[in-house]
Amino acid sequence: MDYPLWEIPIQEAALETDLAKAAQKVHEAEAAIFNRTQQLAASNEGRDEMEAIQRGLQELLRIKTHKLNWPGIDGYP
């Protein structure tokens, strides 16, 4: 795991069977991603991590729509 601050909550959300706990993990991951993108925006580094964040956000959207049954967005399976 290259970016544990935000990757671990995503994995935990994906594996959690208690939907309330899974939703909490989604929120934790989103907050960690927000904070990290703010840090990366202030530097010229982090392109690889930004690409990983994009994949992480796609996974969060999948968890939200498929596991937590939150409304999806148009064009996303």
N, C-alpha and C positions, 0 to 999 in steps of 0.2 A: 504494500500500500504506500503510494508516494505522497499522498496529501491527507494524513489521518484526521486533521481538524474538521474537515467537512466530509470526507469519504466514510468515516466510521458511522456517523449518524445516518447516512444514506443506507448503508448495509444493515444497520440495526432496524431501520424503518422497514426495509424489505423483508426482514426475517421475523419481525414482531407479529405475534398473532392477536394481541390485544389492540384493537383498532384505535383506542384513545392514546395508548402509548406510541403506536406507530405514527399517529398524527403529531404527537409531541416531538418525535424524532425528526419528522419532516420539517417542523418549524425550527428545530435546532440546526439542522443542515442548512436550511435557507439563511438563517442568521449568520452562520459560519461562512457561507459562500459570499454573502453580502459584505461582511467584514473583510474577507480575503480579497475580493475584487476591488474594494476601496484601496487596500494596500498595493495591489498590483497596478492600479491606475496611476499611482504616484511614481512608478518606476518604468524603466524600459525593458525590464525582464519579465519573465513569467508567461511567455507565449504558450509553452507546453502545458502549463497549469491552466491557462485560460481555456485551452482546447479540452482538457480533462473536466473543467468546470461545466462546459457546454454539455458534455456527455452526462455528467452528474445531474444537471438540471433536467435533461431528458428522462433520466431514471426517476427523478422526483416526480415529474409529471405523470409517468407511467404508474408510480405508486399511488399518487393522488386519484387518478381516474379509474384504475383497475382494481386497486386494493381497497381504497377508502371511498370509492364511488362518488368522488367529487365531480362536478361538471367538467367535461372536457373542453378542448378548444377546437374550433373548426380546422379540419385538415390534419388532425393528429389521431392516429388509430386508437 
